[in-house]
């Protein structure tokens, strides 16, 4: 934790593995996974450990928070290389349920509408009930999904290792459209606006795609692979390479 004003360190917390995940800020906690197999909840003010939840393998993706089904608290879901999506309560880190897939979960789950939507290295897009962790639908993609899906309503947008970006309908399992350009995989997670999808690729470019048709609109060339995820601020797209 550093101060925005001058960049001076306020506190630090050491785990027993590399930290590749991005932090989640929720209810005064910094929740973050580590390659040591733990999901940590730290006091955002002083960095003190509040709780940790232990998975059976490394935690690479960002955790996602949502209101508990009873409306009395907050729950968190996070994927792990133990092939499971873990749901824990934000107050104490107690496991509520775990949903098992057939391979690693590297990205983050999108949450909303009472469900979690996420992909994994089993080549499937999973739609899971947040209430009990039960499967609602599995949408076969057929390729490793390293990043996260951006979801709006029933539509999920994601890139995958098979060198394509797809739009999938979580309500019926249909692939609405598929976009491909050069033969490079997509590790980036997309940013979605009202009519466009922006996503980075290992072809060293940022791609802009028409949201309704899946047609490519333009590309922006960088000098290195774009694994990071773009964000849209007003009329500007910001992305690292």
N, C-alpha and C positions, 0 to 999 in steps of 0.2 A: 504494500500500500504506500503510495507516494502522494505528496501534496501537489495539487494542480498548479498552485501559484509559483513554486520554485523547483519542483521535482525532488524535494528531499524526502527520504524514506521516513514513514511514520511507524511502520512495523513490517515484519516479515515472518513467515511461518514455513518451516522446512518439512517436506515430506521425504519418504524413502525412495522416491522414484521421480522421473521427469514429469513435469506438469505441462501437458499439451492442451488441456481443456481450457476453455474460456470460463471466467467466473460468472455465477448467477448471484445477483443481489436480491434478497427476499427477507422481509421482516427483520431487518437489522443484521442479517447474516450474509457472509460471503460463502457460497457453496461451490466447491470446486473438486474435480476428480484428479487423481494422480495415477501414474503408471505403477505405483505400488499396490494398486487394487483397492484403494479406499476412496470414498466420497467424504470430503471434510466439510463441516460447517464451522466457520470462524466468526467470532465477534467482529463486526465490521469496524468498530472504533479502535480496538486494541489488538486484534489478531488472535485472541485467546481461543483455544479449541472449545467448542460447545458440544459437538458430537462428531462421531465418524461412523459411517456405514461401510462394512467390508464386503466387497464382491470377491469372486474367485479368480479374477484376472484384472488387467489394467482398465482404467476408466479414461477414455480419450475425448469423449464428446461433452458438450455443455449440458448441464442439468436444466430441466424445464419445470416451472411451478404452475400449479392450478389450484383452484378452490376445492377443498375436500367435498365429497358428495353430500355430507350432512350439513355443509355450509358453516361449520364451526371452526375450520382451520385451513391450513394450506398443506398440500402434498407436493412431492417432487418425484419426477421420473428421470432416470438416467440409464443409458446403455453401458454395457461392458463387454470386454473380450471373453467373458465367460458365457457369451451367447445369450444373455438375458437382459431384458428391460426391467429395472428395479423400481418399485414405487415405495417411497418412504415418507413418513410424516415430517414436516419441516421443523417441528418443535424439538423432537428428540432423536430423529433419524431411525425410528423403528420401522422395520420392514412391514409393509401392508400386503403386497403381492409381488410376484415375479413372473414374467412372461418369457418363455424360452423359445429361441429361434434355432436355426441349424448352423449358425456360424457367427463370427464376430459382429458386434455392433460398434461401429466407429463414430458415426455421426450422432446428432441430437434428434430427439422426438419433437415434432410439432404437436402442440396440444390445443384443443378447442372443440366445442360442440360435444363434449363428453367423451372424446376419444383421443388417443395418441396415434400419430401416423409417422412411421419411420422406416428406413431401409437398412439393409445390412449386407454382409458379405455372403449371405445365402442366396443373393440375387432376387429377393422378394421385397415388396413394399407391404408392410404390416399395418393393419388397422385394428386397434385394440381398445376395448372399453376401459376408460379411466376409473370406473366405479369398482370393477372387480378383476381387471387384467385379463378378461376373456377375449379370445379372438373374435373379431367381427368379420374380417375379410383378409385374405392374402392375395395380392396382385403380383403375378409373376413378371419380373423384369428381365431375368435371365443373365444379369451381369452384376458384378460387385457394385454396391452402392456405398461409397466411402463418405460422402457428404450428407447433408441434411436436406429434407424436402421443405419447400415453402408452400404453405397451405392457405387457401382462401375458399371458404365454404367447403364444397365437396371435391374441389380440384387441388391436386398436389403436383408441384413442379419440381423436378430433380434431374441432375446429371448423373452419369454412371461410367463405370470403367469401360463399357462397350462403345465409347466414343459418341454417345448420343445424349440429348436432353429430351425428356418426355413429360407430357402432361397426362396424369392418370385421374380417373374419376373414382373417388373412394366409395361412392354410393353403389356403384354397380361393377366395379373392377375393370372397366374399359379403359384402353389407352386412347385418349382423345387425339393426340398428335405426337409425332416424333421428329426431332430436329437433329440433323447431322451436317457436319461441314468437313473438316479435316480429320485425319485418323489419329486423334489424340484423346485420352480420357479426360473426364470432368471430375475433379475432386472438390471444386468450389460448390458452395450452397448458393442458390439463386436469390436475387432480390426481385420482388414482384410488385408492379404498380397496376394501375387501372387497366392499362392496355399493353404493357410490355413486361418481358422477363429479361433480366440481366444476369449473366453467369460467366465466371472465368474458366479457362481451360488450360491444360498443359501444352497447348499449341502456342502459348505466350500471348494470348489475345483475350480481350473481354468481348463477349458476344451479346448483342441485343436482338431479341426475338419477339415477333408479334404474338401477344398472349392468346388471341383467339384462333389463329391459324397455324402457329408454329413456324411461320416463315421468317427466315433471317432478315433483319433490317440493316444492321451494320456491325462491324467489328472494329475494335481499337487495339492496335498492336503495342505490346510492351517489350521489354528486353529479357524477360524471363517467364517461367511458368506462373500461372495465376491460380494458386490453390486457395487463396483467401476469398472471402465472400464479400461481394459489393454491397454498399448501402446507398440509398437514394436520399438526397437532401435537396428538397425543392426540385429544381431542374438539373441537378448535378449528380453524377454517379461517382462515388469514391471507392477505389479498390487498390489493394497492395499487390505487388508482384515480386 
